[in-house]
Amino acid sequence: MTSGDSYAHLVGSVPLADAETVFRAAAAALGPHLRRIPDGETGERIRWIWFQRDMLWNHPDMEEDPDAGLFAVYQWDGVLLRETPYLRFKPSADPDAVRFPTGYAEAAAASYATYARLRDEGVIGPQTRFQVSLPTPMATGYMYVSPAARDAYLPAYERSLLAALDGILDAIPHDRLSIQWDVCQEVLLFEDYFSHRPANYKQQVFDELARLGGRVPEAVELGYHLCYGSPADEHLVMPQDMGVLVEMGNGLAAGLNRRLDFLHLPVPKDRADAAYFQPLQGLNLPEGAGVILGLIHYDDADGDAARSAAARAFLPVFGVASECGWGRTDPARVPGLLSSHRRAVEQLNRGD
């Protein structure tokens, strides 16, 4: 981004009826302020990776692990959100031969056809790429698979996920495509959220993110969304400051063998203080990599402005977004959220 050049970014899920409704609403509200536009992850994808759990639960090579107990999902304030059983491979399964039908390629191809039609009609501007957001292997691996099966599961799911990526790359022109990797469970690993954390977890995370990014061709935009989770519109861990996010951003950027186009970092609603943003002074991204701050919160114009002002003391230019996707948000909030993004971008570009 150049000086004064802020823009709006939509993280992924939007709780509207279908991709066309999302495209039309986002383009009408944000138009020239959007560099890329997602399909809203509507339908079965609206709860991010929950539909992958359903796929795994019904997979012929997977079964419940009765020895692993239940995985309890707590949010930052100690509220128990749910308890779910873990899965593992059946004894008869060969993890090296298992393939998982993720559905991501099929969904992207269907939504791209709608995007292309709306772009031809002038609804979506020619400068706005089609954004596909994908989870990492650790997302399902840490949420749904038992610790005893995880080492075998992660490479198996990664192969299937990268096969889906290849399908997306085959179906969509590269100069119209933007790939965003959603990085949540890795952030939670850094914050010691899970009961089982490998001793070399940092290297595992950076290696994974480098592999995923390295499979995206140069002509395709590449970005990462770092996330603290929001299954009930609240973080699973409340960050102390941006220290972990900066460490992870530096680590993933250093491991890439290609260009990094954008990095999204969340900002909690009650953090308009300098202490939260100060670690940004240590952010070391390659030239041309844009930073997007997830500082937009629903119906909080004054707070959005305060968070933007606090961030600008440490990062003069950045894009704006919400902390996470909106899949579990009341659909009635969507117009207000879109308007908030536009207002924040216009204020930043005026220098307010």
C-alpha positions, 0 to 999 in steps of 0.5 A: 500500500502507498501512503494514504491508500487504505482499503477494506478487506472482508475476512470470509464468511458473510451470513447472507443467502448465497454468493450472489447476494454477498457479492452484490451487497459488498460491491455496492457498499464498498466498490472501489475500496475492495481489492478482493471479494469473498463469496461469503462462505454461505451454505454449509461453509458458514460455520467455517470448518464445522462442515469439515467435521461432518465430512470427517465424521462420515468418512469411511476411514475415520471413527470416534476415538473412545480413549481420547475423551471430549474436547472442551471448547472454552472462550476467553472468559471461561464460558464452555461453548461445547464438548465434542468427541475426537476422531481417529483413523480406523485400524484398517485405514492406511493414512498414507492412502486416505483422501478427504473430499474437502469440497473447497474446489467445487465451492470455489468454482461455483462461486467464481462463475457467479463472480465472473458474470457479475464482473462482466455486468459491471457489478464487481469492478475489474480491479477486485479479485475473487478471494478464496479463504482456506483453512490450514491442516491444523484447523481440523487437526487440532479441533476434531482429531485426537492427539494420538492420531494427529501426526498421521492425520495432518499430512493426510489432510494437507495432501487433500487440501492441496489437491483442492487448491490445485483444483481451484487454480485449474478453475480460476484465472490466476490474475483474478484470484486471491488465496487467503489462508485462515490461521487460527489453531496455530495462533492458539498453539502459540497461546498454549490453548490446547492441552497437547502442544509439541515441543517444536510447535513453532517450527511446525507452524512456520513450516506448514504455513510456508508449504501452503503459501509456496503452493500458490503461484506468483500470479495469484495473490497470497495472504494470511488471516491470523485469528483468535477464533470466534465461535460465539463472536468472542475470542477463544483467547484474549491477546495481551497485545500484538506480540504473538501476531507479530512473531507469527507474521515475521516467521511466516514471511521469512519462510515464504519462497514467494511474494506475500501480498497481505497479512490480517491481524485482529484487534479486540474491541476494547484495545485502543491503547498504545500498548496493544499496538506497540509490537507492530514496531517489530513487524518485518514484512517484505516490501509490498506486503500490506497489513490489514488490521481487524479493528472494525466492530459492529456499531462502534464508529467512535471505537473504530476511529480510536483504534485506527488512531492508536494503530497509526502511531505505529503503522502509518498505512493499513487496510481495515477489516473486522477481527474475523468472519461474520458467519455466526453474526446476526444477518441484520448486522451486515449492512452496518458492518459494511458501512463501518468498513467504508467509513473507516477507509474514507476517514483514513484516506482523508487523514482523519 
